[in-house]
Amino acid sequence: MGQIVGGFLVPHDPLIFAAPDTVPAEVKDAVFDAYAEAARRLGELRADAVVVFGTDHYILFGPGCLPQALMGVGELDGPIDRMRGLDRRVIPHHPELADHILRHVLDGDFDLACAKVLTVDHSVAIPQQLVVAPAGDLPIIPFYLACGVDPVIPMRRAAHLGGLVRSAVEAWPGDERVVVIGSGGISHSVGEADMGRVNVEFDQMILELVAEGDVEGLCALSDDDVVRDGGNGALEIRNFAAALSAVPNPRGELIAYRPVPQWITGLGFVEVRAA
């Protein structure tokens, strides 16, 4: 059977590409070093495929269709929102395992949209290009959760999806080793008057919950409290809940944390290990 052998939580802040010189070189180097360290650790896990939980930013899905959760099951490329240093490219995929996960999730009474051809945005492309590709250009299976546009997917629903992904992988007849990535956050506000505010205390609280593998603690946070303390972008911690729930008995180990107001985000990097 397949198995989830670990995971990572990493940011997908587009400003690291769009505005790289707005921060001191030491900060930029530390952030890219953290991605490189995550890639090194991913390589050590000898993974065969990577599941990425990303965020709908109103780039892929507009007012005509706002799925609560969608997965890519076929050909992939991206990002659609290319920028300097983040070029659009074909992305390796694993259609057989993706189709298996899709059908398992649907059988679990979870309504999930699917895309048989998908151009991803930066929330998937950044971890794919900075973490997955350097670790061997492994195939990915992307999920998009409604984190950025109302109505957002309930936190418990995101966690439930992560659990279904784990059970799907464990029911796979092959022996694939699968890693999950939760892409996003932590504190940041997008398009609001407080954009650029980074709440270190909020970020540390989230990182402490992650270190304990406390999915219930994440699910207990109300959206109002998350937006008040972490900004509307912090609703992306749904991706953390999904990734944690996909790893058996998860425990988080901090790789790096940087509050970077110039890039409007508290940037956290965590390895999630199966205890």
GIRA-V697834 format. One record per residue. N is the residue number from 0. RES is the residue in one letter. OMEGA is omega as a letter, one per 20 degrees, with the letter a starting at -180 (* if undefined). D_CENTER is the distance of its C-alpha to the mean C-alpha in Angstrom with 2 decimals. Layout:
[[N RES OMEGA D_CENTER] [N RES OMEGA D_CENTER]]
This chain:
[[0 M r 24.48] [1 G r 20.89] [2 Q r 18.90] [3 I a 15.49] [4 V r 16.36] [5 G a 13.53] [6 G r 9.96] [7 F r 8.21] [8 L a 6.34] [9 V r 6.65] [10 P r 7.46] [11 H a 7.95] [12 D a 11.44] [13 P a 13.71] [14 L r 16.71] [15 I r 16.38] [16 F a 17.71] [17 A a 19.62] [18 A a 21.41] [19 P a 21.33] [20 D r 24.85] [21 T r 24.60] [22 V r 23.84] [23 P a 26.06] [24 A a 25.70] [25 E r 25.07] [26 V r 21.93] [27 K a 20.60] [28 D a 21.55] [29 A a 19.93] [30 V a 16.49] [31 F r 16.84] [32 D r 18.38] [33 A r 15.36] [34 Y a 13.24] [35 A r 16.35] [36 E r 16.61] [37 A r 13.19] [38 A r 14.40] [39 R a 17.72] [40 R r 16.53] [41 L r 14.56] [42 G a 17.88] [43 E a 19.77] [44 L r 18.07] [45 R a 19.78] [46 A r 17.02] [47 D a 17.99] [48 A a 14.73] [49 V r 10.96] [50 V a 8.83] [51 V r 5.44] [52 F a 4.04] [53 G a 4.41] [54 T r 7.30] [55 D a 10.96] [56 H a 12.82] [57 Y r 16.22] [58 I r 16.25] [59 L a 15.97] [60 F a 17.39] [61 G a 20.41] [62 P r 22.94] [63 G a 24.25] [64 C r 21.24] [65 L a 18.35] [66 P r 16.72] [67 Q r 15.18] [68 A a 13.07] [69 L r 13.38] [70 M r 12.77] [71 G a 14.16] [72 V a 16.99] [73 G a 18.98] [74 E a 19.37] [75 L r 16.54] [76 D r 16.89] [77 G j 15.64] [78 P r 14.72] [79 I r 17.00] [80 D a 16.98] [81 R r 18.23] [82 M a 19.44] [83 R a 21.47] [84 G r 19.93] [85 L a 17.15] [86 D r 19.30] [87 R a 18.88] [88 R r 19.24] [89 V a 19.28] [90 I r 16.27] [91 P a 17.33] [92 H a 16.59] [93 H a 17.94] [94 P a 19.67] [95 E r 21.62] [96 L r 18.90] [97 A r 16.83] [98 D r 20.04] [99 H a 20.68] [100 I r 17.40] [101 L a 18.06] [102 R r 21.59] [103 H r 20.85] [104 V r 18.50] [105 L r 21.21] [106 D r 23.84] [107 G r 22.13] [108 D r 22.99] [109 F a 19.51] [110 D a 19.81] [111 L r 17.21] [112 A r 17.70] [113 C r 17.47] [114 A r 17.91] [115 K r 20.17] [116 V a 19.66] [117 L r 16.58] [118 T a 16.12] [119 V r 12.49] [120 D a 11.89] [121 H a 10.59] [122 S r 6.96] [123 V a 7.08] [124 A a 10.31] [125 I r 9.80] [126 P r 7.82] [127 Q a 10.14] [128 Q a 13.11] [129 L a 12.84] [130 V a 11.60] [131 V a 12.21] [132 A r 15.34] [133 P r 17.14] [134 A r 16.81] [135 G r 18.78] [136 D a 17.15] [137 L r 15.97] [138 P r 15.40] [139 I r 12.02] [140 I a 11.52] [141 P r 9.10] [142 F r 8.56] [143 Y r 8.81] [144 L r 9.33] [145 A a 12.02] [146 C a 10.88] [147 G a 12.94] [148 V r 16.13] [149 D j 18.53] [150 P r 18.77] [151 V r 15.31] [152 I r 14.46] [153 P a 15.97] [154 M a 13.98] [155 R r 16.06] [156 R r 15.43] [157 A r 11.66] [158 A r 12.73] [159 H r 15.41] [160 L r 13.29] [161 G r 11.49] [162 G r 15.11] [163 L r 16.33] [164 V r 14.01] [165 R a 15.42] [166 S r 18.91] [167 A r 18.60] [168 V a 17.86] [169 E r 20.69] [170 A a 22.94] [171 W a 22.47] [172 P r 25.87] [173 G a 24.71] [174 D a 23.83] [175 E r 20.40] [176 R a 18.30] [177 V r 14.62] [178 V r 11.65] [179 V r 8.20] [180 I r 4.96] [181 G a 2.69] [182 S r 2.02] [183 G r 5.41] [184 G j 8.86] [185 I a 11.12] [186 S r 14.49] [187 H r 15.27] [188 S a 17.41] [189 V r 17.47] [190 G r 20.91] [191 E a 22.60] [192 A a 25.60] [193 D r 23.75] [194 M a 21.24] [195 G r 21.11] [196 R r 21.45] [197 V a 19.32] [198 N a 20.05] [199 V a 20.07] [200 E r 21.39] [201 F a 18.61] [202 D a 16.01] [203 Q r 18.17] [204 M r 18.45] [205 I a 14.74] [206 L r 14.68] [207 E r 17.82] [208 L r 16.47] [209 V a 13.62] [210 A r 16.43] [211 E a 18.42] [212 G a 15.85] [213 D r 17.08] [214 V r 15.14] [215 E r 18.39] [216 G r 18.45] [217 L a 15.15] [218 C a 16.53] [219 A r 19.80] [220 L r 18.62] [221 S r 19.97] [222 D r 18.32] [223 D r 21.45] [224 D r 21.09] [225 V a 17.48] [226 V r 18.58] [227 R a 21.80] [228 D a 20.53] [229 G a 17.13] [230 G a 17.55] [231 N r 16.21] [232 G a 12.96] [233 A r 12.31] [234 L r 11.97] [235 E r 8.20] [236 I r 8.64] [237 R r 8.74] [238 N r 5.13] [239 F a 6.71] [240 A r 9.69] [241 A a 8.61] [242 A r 7.44] [243 L a 10.57] [244 S r 12.65] [245 A a 12.14] [246 V a 13.61] [247 P r 17.37] [248 N a 18.66] [249 P r 15.68] [250 R a 16.55] [251 G r 14.63] [252 E a 16.24] [253 L r 15.72] [254 I r 15.63] [255 A r 16.08] [256 Y r 15.99] [257 R r 17.43] [258 P a 18.37] [259 V a 19.02] [260 P r 20.79] [261 Q r 21.65] [262 W r 18.02] [263 I a 17.79] [264 T r 14.95] [265 G a 14.74] [266 L a 12.64] [267 G r 11.62] [268 F a 10.99] [269 V r 11.36] [270 E r 12.32] [271 V a 12.34] [272 R r 15.66] [273 A a 17.56] [274 A * 20.60]]
